[in-house]
């Protein structure tokens, strides 16, 4: 077979095996991919990455015990394999397993001077809501390892959450002295300045833009600063009438109505929501999110949905005109591609915290199943930030979603949702879209 010949030609090519297995999972089945990886595992010197890949597949299949076993093997072989730690602890967190965070702590015993391990342990503690433990972790790391940029910045970010802004500012300044062009450091310093009503931070934004011109989070902060300063460029950047659009998804030929298609799609998506808890470090609150890239799923319902959405994306983009000066319109291309896709299932009181999509261009949310709601419950809202600025916040638009429709907006638009009180669930498919330029 083709996979067997690949093994014979590339005996020790770990990443090649992983790429080949992903192709097999899409073109044939996950069983074929798993068998291929089990063979490959015996041929490489270090099998941690292959164990991680097997763990990811088992996680997606809902085989949590097998996944935990694979992922534990991966971090045992490679104590600083952070992606494996993250996947394992996400799984522990989602399944309420008492072993949550244990892999980091065990690895630190083996690598007591690992900045990477301390930093990611603190991030996981913080994401799970235990900010005080995260602060203790980074305090220990700073004493043991020294005042590195990432440890100081990480501790500063925790102090922001505790509203201890003076401590945070000092740590942020020290981190930026060590890494003056780090975009994450710059954006967190900007956020802190705005929280303290200090709007003299255009120079920080300019530095962030010089490092990454199209980072959507940077544009989100630029827009916020312009709004707070009553600068007319805010309206130019956030042209809600032009950029925010709700479209009806075409009904696939396989179904007689959109309602029937969405019901069948909702039933299938239910089989993919294998976790029982919100993911760590995402906007989802009171719900679950699917693993992996949804549009890689070859199930006919998913491919039919993707085809319908592609048609809607084309219709949306056809309403726009190129503008070389505008950060959104200047990137209009010859075509587009989906750069991320997933499903979210919110339960009673569930919602999305306000956020942006830092590495997108165009974002979209499609509505598959919705609860009965009152007034603005379950709405998607635009304009209100994650900074919790009180009376300085502004909600520019509410959209009450409808099943079978999709909402498009630039990825730098601040957005979140309003919690709902119904016992029914709210199922969506969000995605990010990138422009494609064809070579002449």
TORNU-121399 format. One record per residue: x, y, z negated of N, C-alpha, C in turn; residue in three letters. Coordinates in steps of 0.05 Angstrom, whole numbers, padded with zeros to 5 digits, always signed. Example, Ala and Ser with C-alpha at 12.3 -4.5 7.8 and 13.67 -1.06 7.14 Angstrom:
// residues 2
+00264-00114-00156+00246-00090-00156+00264-00066-00156ALA;+00257-00045-00142+00273-00021-00143+00258+00001-00157SER;
//
This chain:
// residues 440
+00017-00024+00000+00000+00000+00000+00017+00025+00000UNK;+00004+00048+00006+00019+00073+00007+00031+00080-00021UNK;+00016+00075-00042+00027+00081-00069+00050+00063-00076UNK;+00049+00038-00067+00071+00019-00073+00096+00028-00058UNK;+00093+00037-00033+00116+00046-00018+00128+00072-00030UNK;+00111+00088-00042+00120+00112-00056+00138+00104-00079UNK;+00129+00085-00095+00145+00075-00118+00172+00065-00108UNK;+00172+00050-00086+00197+00038-00076+00216+00060-00066UNK;+00206+00081-00055+00223+00102-00044+00233+00122-00065UNK;+00216+00128-00085+00223+00148-00105+00222+00136-00133UNK;+00242+00119-00138+00241+00103-00162+00240+00119-00188UNK;+00254+00142-00189+00255+00156-00215+00243+00185-00213UNK;+00226+00189-00193+00215+00216-00189+00189+00219-00206UNK;+00193+00228-00231+00170+00229-00249+00148+00248-00239UNK;+00155+00272-00231+00135+00291-00221+00122+00281-00196UNK;+00137+00267-00179+00126+00255-00155+00104+00235-00162UNK;+00110+00218-00182+00090+00198-00191+00064+00212-00200UNK;+00068+00234-00215+00045+00248-00226+00028+00260-00203UNK;+00042+00273-00184+00027+00285-00162+00013+00264-00145UNK;+00026+00241-00141+00014+00219-00126-00010+00208-00141UNK;-00009+00206-00167-00031+00196-00183-00055+00214-00181UNK;-00050+00240-00181-00072+00260-00179-00086+00257-00152UNK;-00070+00253-00131-00082+00249-00104-00099+00223-00104UNK;-00088+00202-00117-00103+00177-00118-00129+00180-00133UNK;-00129+00195-00155-00153+00199-00171-00174+00213-00154UNK;-00166+00231-00137-00185+00246-00121-00195+00229-00097UNK;-00176+00216-00084-00182+00202-00059-00193+00174-00063UNK;-00185+00161-00085-00194+00134-00090-00210+00132-00117UNK;-00196+00129-00139-00210+00128-00165-00191+00132-00187UNK;-00201+00138-00211-00183+00141-00234-00171+00115-00242UNK;-00185+00093-00237-00173+00066-00243-00148+00062-00227UNK;-00149+00068-00201-00126+00065-00183-00103+00083-00193UNK;-00110+00108-00201-00089+00127-00211-00077+00116-00236UNK;-00093+00105-00254-00082+00095-00280-00064+00071-00275UNK;-00072+00053-00257-00055+00030-00251-00028+00039-00239UNK;-00029+00058-00222-00005+00069-00210+00014+00081-00231UNK;+00003+00096-00250+00019+00109-00271+00030+00088-00290UNK;+00015+00067-00295+00026+00046-00313+00050+00033-00300UNK;+00049+00029-00274+00073+00018-00260+00096+00037-00261UNK;+00090+00063-00255+00111+00083-00254+00125+00086-00282UNK;+00110+00083-00303+00120+00087-00330+00144+00069-00336UNK;+00144+00045-00324+00165+00026-00328+00190+00032-00313UNK;+00189+00051-00294+00211+00056-00276+00227+00081-00282UNK;+00216+00098-00299+00230+00124-00304+00245+00122-00331UNK;+00266+00139-00333+00282+00139-00358+00266+00151-00381UNK;+00251+00172-00376+00235+00185-00397+00206+00185-00387UNK;+00189+00171-00402+00161+00168-00393+00141+00186-00407UNK;+00151+00206-00422+00133+00224-00437+00113+00238-00419UNK;+00122+00248-00396+00104+00263-00378+00083+00245-00366UNK;+00091+00220-00361+00072+00201-00350+00051+00193-00371UNK;+00061+00189-00396+00042+00183-00418+00022+00206-00421UNK;+00032+00230-00419+00014+00254-00421-00007+00253-00399UNK;+00002+00247-00374-00017+00246-00352-00038+00224-00356UNK;-00030+00201-00366-00049+00179-00372-00068+00189-00394UNK;-00057+00202-00414-00074+00213-00435-00095+00233-00425UNK;-00087+00250-00407-00106+00269-00395-00129+00255-00381UNK;-00122+00234-00366-00143+00219-00352-00162+00206-00371UNK;-00151+00192-00392-00168+00179-00412-00185+00199-00427UNK;-00174+00223-00432-00189+00244-00446-00213+00252-00429UNK;-00208+00257-00403-00230+00264-00385-00251+00242-00383UNK;-00243+00217-00386-00262+00195-00384-00276+00190-00410UNK;-00269+00206-00431-00282+00203-00457-00271+00179-00473UNK;-00248+00168-00464-00235+00146-00479-00215+00158-00498UNK;-00226+00170-00520-00210+00186-00538-00188+00171-00553UNK;-00194+00147-00561-00174+00131-00576-00150+00125-00558UNK;-00156+00117-00534-00134+00111-00515-00118+00137-00509UNK;-00132+00159-00506-00118+00184-00500-00100+00192-00523UNK;-00110+00189-00548-00094+00196-00571-00069+00179-00572UNK;-00071+00154-00566-00048+00136-00566-00028+00145-00545UNK;-00037+00151-00521-00018+00160-00499-00004+00186-00507UNK;-00020+00205-00518-00009+00231-00524+00011+00230-00548UNK;+00005+00212-00567+00023+00209-00590+00050+00197-00580UNK;+00048+00178-00561+00073+00167-00549+00089+00189-00535UNK;+00075+00207-00521+00088+00228-00507+00104+00247-00526UNK;+00091+00255-00548+00104+00274-00566+00125+00260-00583UNK;+00122+00233-00587+00142+00218-00601+00168+00217-00585UNK;+00165+00213-00559+00188+00211-00541+00201+00239-00536UNK;+00184+00259-00535+00193+00287-00529+00181+00306-00549UNK;+00194+00310-00573+00182+00325-00594+00174+00354-00587UNK;+00188+00366-00567+00181+00393-00559+00164+00395-00534UNK;+00150+00373-00527+00133+00372-00504+00107+00386-00511UNK;+00106+00413-00508+00085+00429-00519+00058+00423-00505UNK;+00057+00419-00479+00031+00413-00466+00019+00388-00478UNK;+00035+00368-00485+00024+00343-00497+00014+00349-00525UNK;+00028+00365-00540+00019+00373-00567-00008+00388-00565UNK;-00010+00406-00545-00035+00422-00543-00058+00404-00535UNK;-00054+00386-00516-00076+00368-00508-00084+00350-00532UNK;-00064+00339-00546-00070+00321-00568-00086+00335-00590UNK;-00077+00360-00597-00090+00374-00619-00117+00385-00610UNK;-00120+00391-00585-00147+00398-00574-00166+00374-00578UNK;-00156+00351-00572-00172+00326-00575-00178+00321-00605UNK;-00158+00324-00622-00163+00321-00651-00184+00341-00661UNK;-00182+00366-00652-00200+00387-00660-00229+00381-00651UNK;-00231+00373-00625-00257+00368-00614-00271+00344-00627UNK;-00255+00325-00636-00267+00301-00648-00266+00301-00678UNK;-00261+00325-00690-00260+00328-00719-00242+00307-00733UNK;-00219+00302-00720-00200+00283-00730-00182+00296-00751UNK;-00178+00283-00774-00162+00294-00795-00132+00296-00788UNK;-00124+00284-00765-00097+00286-00756-00090+00312-00742UNK;-00110+00330-00740-00106+00356-00727-00081+00370-00738UNK;-00064+00378-00720-00038+00392-00725-00016+00374-00735UNK;-00021+00348-00740-00001+00331-00751+00022+00327-00732UNK;+00017+00327-00705+00038+00322-00686+00059+00345-00687UNK;+00050+00370-00691+00069+00392-00693+00086+00389-00718UNK;+00073+00382-00740+00087+00380-00766+00107+00357-00766UNK;+00100+00335-00753+00119+00313-00751+00142+00320-00733UNK;+00137+00334-00712+00158+00342-00693+00177+00362-00706UNK;+00166+00380-00723+00183+00400-00737+00202+00386-00756UNK;+00193+00364-00768+00211+00348-00786+00235+00338-00770UNK;+00230+00331-00744+00252+00322-00727+00268+00345-00715UNK;+00255+00367-00710+00268+00391-00698+00262+00415-00715UNK;+00276+00417-00738+00269+00438-00758+00276+00466-00749UNK;+00291+00469-00728+00298+00496-00718+00284+00503-00692UNK;+00262+00490-00686+00249+00494-00660+00229+00517-00662UNK;+00237+00539-00650+00219+00563-00648+00193+00555-00634UNK;+00196+00540-00613+00173+00531-00596+00152+00517-00613UNK;+00161+00498-00630+00142+00483-00646+00129+00500-00667UNK;+00144+00517-00681+00132+00534-00701+00112+00554-00688UNK;+00119+00565-00666+00102+00585-00653+00076+00572-00644UNK;+00077+00548-00633+00053+00535-00624+00036+00523-00646UNK;+00049+00515-00668+00034+00506-00692+00018+00530-00702UNK;+00030+00553-00705+00016+00576-00715-00007+00584-00696UNK;-00002+00582-00670-00024+00589-00651-00048+00570-00654UNK;-00042+00544-00658-00064+00525-00662-00079+00530-00688UNK;-00064+00536-00710-00076+00542-00735-00094+00567-00733UNK;-00084+00587-00719-00099+00612-00715-00124+00607-00698UNK;-00122+00592-00677-00144+00586-00659-00166+00571-00673UNK;-00159+00555-00693-00179+00539-00708-00191+00556-00730UNK;-00182+00581-00734-00193+00598-00754-00177+00601-00779UNK;-00155+00587-00781-00139+00587-00806-00116+00607-00802UNK;-00122+00633-00803-00102+00653-00798-00081+00654-00820UNK;-00090+00650-00845-00071+00651-00867-00049+00630-00865UNK;-00057+00605-00858-00037+00584-00854-00018+00591-00831UNK;-00029+00603-00810-00012+00611-00787+00009+00632-00796UNK;+00001+00651-00812+00019+00671-00822+00041+00658-00839UNK;+00034+00639-00856+00054+00625-00872+00074+00610-00854UNK;+00063+00597-00833+00080+00582-00814+00101+00600-00801UNK;+00092+00623-00792+00111+00641-00779+00130+00655-00798UNK;+00121+00659-00823+00140+00670-00843+00162+00650-00848UNK;+00155+00625-00850+00176+00604-00854+00195+00603-00830UNK;+00183+00605-00806+00200+00603-00782+00219+00627-00780UNK;+00210+00651-00787+00227+00674-00786+00250+00672-00806UNK;+00245+00661-00829+00266+00657-00849+00286+00636-00839UNK;+00276+00615-00827+00292+00592-00819+00308+00598-00793UNK;+00294+00610-00774+00305+00613-00746+00316+00641-00741UNK;+00304+00661-00753+00312+00688-00748+00291+00704-00734UNK;+00295+00730-00731+00275+00749-00720+00275+00749-00690UNK;+00265+00728-00678+00263+00726-00649+00239+00742-00639UNK;+00239+00748-00614+00217+00764-00602+00190+00751-00605UNK;+00188+00725-00599+00162+00712-00599+00152+00707-00627UNK;+00169+00701-00646+00160+00697-00674+00150+00724-00685UNK;+00164+00745-00680+00155+00771-00690+00129+00780-00677UNK;+00127+00776-00651+00103+00784-00637+00079+00767-00647UNK;+00084+00740-00650+00063+00723-00659+00053+00731-00687UNK;+00071+00738-00705+00063+00746-00731+00047+00773-00730UNK;+00057+00790-00713+00043+00816-00709+00014+00812-00700UNK;+00010+00793-00681-00017+00788-00671-00035+00777-00693UNK;-00024+00762-00711-00040+00752-00734-00047+00774-00753UNK;-00029+00793-00757-00035+00816-00775-00056+00834-00762UNK;-00057+00835-00736-00079+00850-00723-00106+00837-00730UNK;-00107+00811-00729-00132+00797-00736-00140+00802-00765UNK;-00120+00806-00782-00125+00812-00810-00130+00842-00815UNK;-00129+00858-00793-00132+00887-00794-00109+00901-00810UNK;-00086+00888-00812-00063+00900-00825-00046+00912-00803UNK;-00055+00935-00793-00044+00947-00768-00016+00957-00771UNK;-00009+00968-00794+00019+00978-00798+00039+00956-00796UNK;+00034+00934-00809+00052+00911-00807+00054+00901-00778UNK;+00031+00900-00765+00030+00890-00737+00046+00909-00719UNK;+00043+00935-00722+00057+00954-00705+00087+00951-00707UNK;+00097+00948-00732+00125+00945-00736+00136+00920-00722UNK;+00122+00898-00725+00130+00873-00712+00129+00875-00682UNK;+00108+00887-00672+00105+00891-00642+00128+00907-00631UNK;+00135+00929-00646+00157+00946-00636+00183+00931-00636UNK;+00188+00914-00656+00213+00899-00657+00214+00878-00634UNK;+00191+00866-00629+00190+00846-00607+00195+00860-00580UNK;+00183+00883-00576+00186+00897-00551+00215+00908-00547UNK;+00228+00914-00569+00257+00921-00566+00273+00899-00555UNK;+00266+00874-00562+00280+00851-00553+00272+00843-00524UNK;+00246+00847-00518+00236+00840-00491+00218+00863-00481UNK;+00230+00884-00472+00214+00908-00465+00194+00906-00442UNK;+00197+00885-00426+00179+00882-00403+00161+00858-00405UNK;+00158+00847-00428+00141+00824-00432+00112+00834-00431UNK;+00097+00825-00411+00069+00835-00407+00051+00829-00431UNK;+00053+00805-00442+00036+00799-00465+00042+00818-00489UNK;+00068+00823-00493+00075+00841-00515+00064+00869-00510UNK;+00067+00879-00485+00058+00905-00478+00027+00908-00481UNK;+00012+00888-00472-00017+00889-00473-00027+00888-00502UNK;-00014+00873-00519-00022+00872-00547-00015+00898-00561UNK;+00006+00911-00553+00013+00937-00565-00008+00958-00556UNK;-00016+00957-00530-00036+00975-00520-00063+00971-00535UNK;-00070+00946-00538-00095+00939-00552-00095+00951-00581UNK;-00072+00947-00594-00069+00958-00621-00071+00988-00622UNK;-00058+01001-00603-00060+01031-00601-00089+01040-00598UNK;-00103+01027-00580-00131+01035-00575-00148+01030-00599UNK;-00144+01007-00613-00159+01002-00638-00155+01024-00658UNK;-00131+01037-00658-00125+01058-00677-00131+01086-00665UNK;-00146+01087-00643-00154+01112-00630-00130+01128-00620UNK;-00108+01114-00614-00085+01126-00602-00085+01120-00572UNK;-00093+01139-00556-00097+01134-00527-00072+01143-00511UNK;-00051+01149-00524-00026+01157-00510-00009+01132-00504UNK;-00020+01115-00487-00006+01090-00481-00005+01084-00451UNK;-00008+01105-00434-00006+01100-00405+00022+01090-00398UNK;+00043+01099-00412+00070+01090-00406+00073+01060-00410UNK;+00059+01049-00430+00060+01020-00435+00045+01006-00412UNK;+00023+01017-00404+00008+01005-00381+00025+01005-00356UNK;+00038+01027-00351+00055+01029-00327+00078+01008-00328UNK;+00089+01003-00351+00109+00982-00354+00097+00954-00348UNK;+00073+00950-00358+00060+00924-00353+00055+00920-00323UNK;+00045+00942-00310+00040+00940-00281+00066+00935-00265UNK;+00088+00946-00274+00113+00943-00260+00122+00914-00261UNK;+00114+00900-00282+00122+00871-00285+00102+00853-00270UNK;+00077+00861-00269+00056+00844-00256+00034+00862-00246UNK;+00035+00869-00221+00017+00889-00210-00013+00881-00212UNK;-00019+00855-00209-00046+00847-00207-00056+00831-00231UNK;-00043+00834-00254-00053+00821-00278-00080+00834-00285UNK;-00101+00818-00286-00128+00829-00290-00133+00841-00318UNK;-00118+00830-00337-00121+00841-00364-00109+00869-00366UNK;-00088+00874-00352-00076+00901-00351-00096+00920-00339UNK;-00109+00912-00317-00129+00930-00305-00153+00934-00323UNK;-00160+00914-00339-00182+00917-00358-00175+00938-00379UNK;-00150+00938-00389-00142+00958-00408-00140+00986-00395UNK;-00130+00986-00370-00129+01012-00355-00157+01024-00353UNK;-00176+01007-00346-00204+01017-00343-00214+01027-00370UNK;-00209+01012-00391-00218+01020-00418-00206+01047-00426UNK;-00180+01050-00421-00167+01075-00428-00179+01098-00412UNK;-00184+01094-00386-00196+01115-00370-00224+01122-00380UNK;-00240+01102-00388-00267+01107-00399-00265+01124-00425UNK;-00247+01116-00443-00245+01130-00469-00235+01159-00465UNK;-00219+01163-00444-00209+01190-00438-00227+01205-00419UNK;-00250+01193-00413-00270+01205-00394-00257+01212-00367UNK;-00240+01195-00358-00227+01198-00332-00245+01187-00310UNK;-00249+01202-00289-00268+01194-00268-00258+01169-00253UNK;-00233+01162-00256-00223+01137-00243-00235+01112-00255UNK;-00247+01114-00279-00261+01091-00290-00284+01083-00271UNK;-00299+01102-00261-00322+01095-00243-00312+01083-00217UNK;-00288+01093-00208-00276+01082-00184-00268+01053-00188UNK;-00257+01047-00211-00248+01020-00217-00271+01001-00223UNK;-00290+01011-00238-00314+00995-00247-00338+01004-00232UNK;-00339+01000-00206-00362+01008-00190-00382+00985-00192UNK;-00398+00986-00214-00416+00964-00219-00437+00960-00197UNK;-00446+00981-00185-00466+00979-00164-00456+00964-00140UNK;-00430+00967-00134-00418+00954-00111-00407+00926-00117UNK;-00394+00923-00140-00379+00899-00146-00394+00877-00161UNK;-00414+00885-00176-00430+00866-00192-00454+00857-00177UNK;-00455+00832-00169-00477+00822-00151-00487+00795-00161UNK;-00514+00793-00160-00527+00768-00166-00539+00757-00140UNK;-00531+00732-00132-00540+00720-00107-00554+00693-00113UNK;-00572+00686-00095-00585+00660-00097-00568+00639-00082UNK;-00562+00617-00095-00547+00595-00082-00564+00581-00062UNK;-00553+00576-00038-00568+00561-00018-00574+00532-00028UNK;-00597+00522-00021-00604+00495-00030-00591+00474-00011UNK;-00577+00455-00021-00564+00435-00004-00585+00419+00012UNK;-00578+00409+00035-00597+00394+00052-00606+00368+00038UNK;-00591+00359+00019-00597+00334+00005-00622+00336-00013UNK;-00631+00361-00018-00653+00365-00037-00674+00383-00024UNK;-00699+00379-00032-00721+00394-00021-00724+00422-00034UNK;-00712+00425-00058-00715+00451-00072-00690+00455-00089UNK;-00685+00480-00094-00663+00488-00112-00668+00477-00140UNK;-00693+00477-00149-00700+00468-00176-00692+00438-00179UNK;-00699+00422-00159-00692+00393-00161-00662+00388-00160UNK;-00648+00404-00143-00619+00401-00142-00606+00408-00168UNK;-00614+00430-00180-00602+00439-00205-00608+00419-00227UNK;-00631+00407-00227-00637+00387-00248-00619+00363-00245UNK;-00615+00353-00220-00597+00330-00216-00568+00338-00223UNK;-00560+00362-00215-00532+00370-00222-00529+00373-00252UNK;-00549+00384-00265-00547+00386-00294-00544+00359-00308UNK;-00559+00339-00298-00557+00312-00309-00529+00301-00306UNK;-00517+00306-00282-00490+00296-00278-00470+00310-00295UNK;-00472+00337-00297-00453+00352-00313-00454+00343-00342UNK;-00478+00334-00351-00481+00324-00379-00462+00301-00384UNK;-00456+00285-00364-00438+00262-00368-00409+00271-00370UNK;-00403+00296-00361-00375+00306-00362-00369+00321-00388UNK;-00390+00329-00402-00386+00343-00427-00383+00322-00449UNK;-00358+00311-00451-00353+00288-00469-00345+00297-00497UNK;-00338+00322-00501-00330+00332-00527-00354+00341-00543UNK;-00350+00346-00568-00373+00354-00585-00369+00381-00598UNK;-00348+00395-00590-00341+00420-00604-00329+00439-00584UNK;-00330+00465-00590-00319+00485-00573-00289+00481-00570UNK;-00277+00488-00547-00248+00486-00544-00233+00506-00560UNK;-00208+00500-00567-00190+00519-00580-00183+00541-00561UNK;-00182+00566-00571-00170+00588-00556-00184+00593-00529UNK;-00211+00591-00528-00226+00598-00505-00248+00617-00514UNK;-00263+00628-00494-00285+00647-00501-00309+00633-00512UNK;-00311+00607-00507-00335+00591-00515-00339+00589-00545UNK;-00362+00596-00554-00370+00594-00583-00396+00578-00584UNK;-00396+00556-00599-00421+00541-00602-00428+00526-00577UNK;-00408+00512-00565-00414+00497-00541-00389+00481-00533UNK;-00391+00469-00509-00369+00452-00499-00361+00461-00471UNK;-00337+00453-00463-00326+00459-00436-00314+00434-00425UNK;-00318+00430-00399-00307+00406-00386-00277+00408-00383UNK;-00264+00385-00381-00235+00384-00377-00229+00386-00347UNK;-00205+00393-00341-00195+00391-00314-00208+00411-00295UNK;-00205+00406-00269-00215+00423-00248-00241+00410-00237UNK;-00264+00423-00242-00289+00411-00235-00292+00406-00205UNK;-00282+00425-00189-00286+00422-00160-00267+00400-00148UNK;-00250+00388-00164-00235+00365-00154-00252+00339-00156UNK;-00274+00341-00170-00293+00318-00172-00307+00314-00145UNK;-00304+00290-00134-00315+00284-00108-00344+00275-00109UNK;-00357+00275-00132-00385+00267-00134-00401+00285-00115UNK;-00420+00273-00101-00435+00288-00080-00449+00313-00091UNK;-00459+00311-00115-00473+00334-00127-00453+00358-00131UNK;-00429+00351-00139-00409+00373-00143-00400+00384-00116UNK;-00395+00367-00096-00386+00376-00070-00409+00392-00056UNK;-00434+00384-00060-00456+00399-00049-00458+00427-00062UNK;-00454+00427-00088-00455+00453-00102-00432+00471-00092UNK;-00408+00459-00090-00385+00475-00081-00390+00487-00053UNK;-00402+00471-00036-00408+00481-00009-00428+00505-00010UNK;-00448+00502-00027-00468+00524-00030-00454+00549-00041UNK;-00437+00545-00060-00423+00568-00072-00404+00581-00052UNK;-00391+00565-00036-00373+00577-00015-00389+00595+00003UNK;-00413+00587+00010-00430+00604+00027-00437+00630+00013UNK;-00442+00629-00013-00449+00653-00029-00425+00671-00032UNK;-00401+00659-00035-00376+00675-00037-00372+00691-00011UNK;-00376+00677+00011-00373+00690+00038-00392+00713+00040UNK;-00417+00709+00032-00437+00731+00033-00429+00754+00016UNK;-00419+00748-00008-00411+00770-00027-00388+00786-00014UNK;-00368+00772-00005-00344+00785+00006-00350+00802+00031UNK;-00370+00793+00046-00377+00807+00071-00389+00835+00065UNK;-00397+00839+00040-00408+00865+00032-00387+00886+00024UNK;-00362+00877+00024-00340+00894+00014-00323+00904+00037UNK;-00310+00927+00033-00292+00938+00054-00264+00942+00042UNK;-00244+00936+00057-00216+00938+00048-00209+00967+00041UNK;-00195+00970+00018-00185+00996+00009-00157+00991-00002UNK;-00137+01002+00012-00109+00996+00004-00102+01007-00023UNK;-00117+01026-00034-00111+01039-00060-00124+01024-00083UNK;-00144+01007-00078-00160+00996-00100-00149+00968-00107UNK;-00146+00963-00134-00134+00937-00142-00150+00913-00135UNK;-00176+00916-00131-00194+00894-00124-00196+00893-00093UNK;-00204+00915-00081-00209+00915-00052-00184+00912-00035UNK;-00161+00920-00046-00136+00918-00031-00127+00890-00027UNK;-00139+00871-00041-00131+00843-00039-00151+00826-00022UNK;-00170+00839-00010-00188+00825+00008-00171+00810+00029UNK;-00176+00785+00033-00160+00769+00051-00175+00759+00075UNK;-00163+00740+00089-00176+00727+00112-00194+00705+00103UNK;-00189+00695+00080-00205+00673+00069-00203+00673+00039UNK;-00212+00652+00026-00210+00651-00003-00207+00622-00012UNK;-00199+00618-00037-00198+00591-00048-00206+00592-00077UNK;-00217+00570-00087-00224+00569-00116-00198+00562-00132UNK;-00192+00579-00151-00167+00575-00167-00173+00562-00194UNK;-00198+00560-00202-00205+00547-00227-00235+00543-00227UNK;-00244+00521-00238-00273+00515-00239-00278+00496-00262UNK;-00300+00500-00277-00306+00484-00300-00336+00488-00307UNK;-00345+00472-00325-00373+00476-00334-00374+00481-00364UNK;-00393+00498-00372-00396+00505-00400-00425+00498-00408UNK;-00427+00485-00431-00454+00478-00442-00457+00491-00470UNK;-00473+00511-00472-00478+00525-00497-00502+00514-00511UNK;-00500+00512-00538-00523+00503-00554-00535+00527-00569UNK;-00555+00522-00585-00568+00543-00600-00548+00561-00614UNK;-00551+00587-00611-00533+00608-00622-00507+00609-00607UNK;-00503+00593-00587-00478+00593-00572-00475+00618-00555UNK;-00450+00625-00549-00445+00648-00532-00416+00648-00523UNK;-00409+00667-00505-00382+00672-00498-00373+00698-00511UNK;-00350+00697-00525-00338+00722-00534-00331+00739-00510UNK;-00330+00766-00514-00322+00784-00493-00293+00778-00484UNK;-00289+00777-00458-00262+00770-00447-00260+00778-00418UNK;-00236+00775-00407-00231+00778-00378-00217+00753-00369UNK;-00213+00751-00343-00198+00728-00332-00171+00738-00321UNK;-00150+00737-00337-00125+00751-00331-00113+00744-00304UNK;-00116+00719-00295-00102+00710-00271-00120+00705-00248UNK;-00144+00716-00249-00163+00713-00227-00161+00737-00207UNK;-00180+00739-00190-00184+00762-00172-00214+00768-00172UNK;-00229+00748-00163-00258+00749-00164-00268+00726-00182UNK;-00287+00732-00199-00298+00712-00217-00328+00709-00211UNK;-00339+00685-00218-00367+00679-00213-00377+00661-00234UNK;-00403+00664-00241-00416+00645-00259-00442+00636-00246UNK;-00446+00610-00243-00470+00599-00232-00487+00586-00254UNK;-00513+00589-00252-00531+00580-00273-00546+00555-00265UNK;-00541+00534-00280-00551+00507-00274-00576+00500-00290UNK;-00575+00506-00316-00598+00501-00334-00598+00523-00355UNK;-00622+00534-00361-00624+00556-00380-00646+00551-00400UNK;-00641+00560-00425-00662+00557-00446-00683+00579-00442UNK;-00707+00575-00454-00726+00597-00456-00715+00618-00475UNK;-00716+00643-00468-00704+00664-00484-00723+00687-00488UNK;-00716+00704-00508-00731+00728-00514-00713+00752-00508UNK;-00724+00773-00496-00709+00798-00490-00682+00792-00477UNK;-00660+00801-00490-00634+00798-00478-00620+00772-00485UNK;-00633+00754-00499-00619+00729-00507-00609+00714-00483UNK;-00584+00704-00485-00573+00689-00463-00563+00705-00439UNK;-00566+00732-00441-00557+00749-00419-00527+00748-00417UNK;-00517+00753-00392-00488+00759-00389-00487+00790-00390UNK;-00467+00800-00405-00465+00829-00408-00437+00838-00399UNK;-00436+00862-00389-00411+00873-00377-00404+00900-00390UNK;-00378+00904-00395-00368+00930-00405-00359+00930-00433UNK;-00372+00914-00450-00364+00913-00479-00338+00896-00481UNK;-00318+00906-00495-00292+00893-00497-00290+00874-00520UNK;-00267+00862-00523-00261+00844-00545-00248+00859-00569UNK;-00245+00885-00566-00230+00901-00586-00247+00909-00610UNK;-00273+00906-00608-00291+00912-00630-00288+00942-00639UNK;-00293+00959-00620-00288+00988-00624-00312+01002-00635UNK;-00333+00988-00644-00356+01000-00657-00371+01018-00638UNK;-00376+01043-00646-00392+01061-00630-00379+01069-00604UNK;-00353+01063-00602-00339+01069-00577-00342+01047-00556UNK;-00354+01025-00563-00360+01004-00544-00383+01013-00526UNK;-00385+01002-00503-00406+01009-00484-00413+00985-00467UNK;-00439+00977-00468-00448+00956-00450-00460+00969-00426UNK;-00447+00965-00403-00455+00979-00378-00478+00965-00364UNK;-00479+00938-00366-00499+00923-00352-00506+00897-00367UNK;-00532+00890-00367-00541+00864-00375-00553+00850-00351UNK;-00548+00825-00347-00562+00809-00326-00575+00785-00340UNK;-00601+00783-00337-00615+00759-00347-00613+00737-00326UNK;-00597+00716-00331-00592+00697-00309-00617+00680-00302UNK;-00616+00670-00278-00637+00652-00268-00625+00627-00257UNK;-00637+00604-00262-00627+00579-00251-00626+00580-00221UNK;-00603+00571-00210-00600+00571-00181-00588+00596-00170UNK;-00580+00615-00188-00567+00639-00179-00539+00641-00190UNK;-00523+00658-00177-00495+00662-00186-00489+00692-00188UNK;-00472+00699-00206-00465+00727-00211-00435+00730-00204UNK;-00428+00749-00187-00401+00755-00179-00391+00781-00191UNK;-00365+00782-00198-00353+00807-00209-00323+00804-00208UNK;-00309+00827-00206-00279+00826-00207-00270+00814-00233UNK;-00248+00800-00233-00239+00786-00257-00230+00804-00279UNK;-00226+00830-00274-00218+00848-00295-00243+00860-00310UNK;-00267+00853-00301-00291+00863-00315-00293+00849-00342UNK;-00295+00865-00364-00301+00854-00390-00329+00842-00389UNK;-00331+00818-00399-00358+00805-00399-00360+00785-00422UNK;-00384+00780-00431-00390+00761-00452-00420+00754-00449UNK;-00430+00739-00468-00459+00733-00467-00472+00738-00495UNK;-00498+00740-00494-00514+00745-00518-00523+00718-00529UNK;-00519+00712-00555-00529+00687-00566-00559+00683-00562UNK;-00568+00658-00562-00597+00653-00558-00606+00635-00581UNK;-00633+00635-00586-00644+00621-00609-00658+00595-00602UNK;-00660+00589-00576-00674+00565-00567-00659+00540-00575UNK;-00673+00518-00578-00660+00492-00583-00650+00479-00557UNK;-00657+00490-00534-00648+00480-00508-00619+00489-00503UNK;-00607+00478-00482-00579+00484-00476-00577+00503-00452UNK;-00555+00516-00450-00549+00535-00428-00525+00524-00413UNK;-00529+00514-00388-00507+00501-00373-00500+00519-00349UNK;-00474+00524-00347-00464+00541-00326-00440+00529-00312UNK;-00433+00539-00289-00407+00532-00276-00393+00559-00270UNK;-00374+00567-00286-00358+00590-00280-00335+00581-00261UNK;-00324+00600-00247-00300+00595-00230-00285+00621-00224UNK;-00260+00618-00217-00244+00640-00207-00238+00636-00178UNK;-00235+00657-00164-00230+00656-00135-00207+00674-00127UNK;-00189+00664-00111-00165+00679-00102-00168+00685-00072UNK;-00158+00708-00063-00157+00714-00035-00136+00697-00021UNK;-00140+00691+00005-00120+00677+00021-00114+00694+00046UNK;-00089+00699+00050-00080+00714+00074-00068+00694+00094UNK;-00078+00694+00118-00069+00675+00139-00044+00687+00152UNK;-00025+00669+00158+00000+00678+00172-00007+00683+00201UNK;+00002+00706+00212-00003+00711+00240+00020+00699+00257UNK;
//
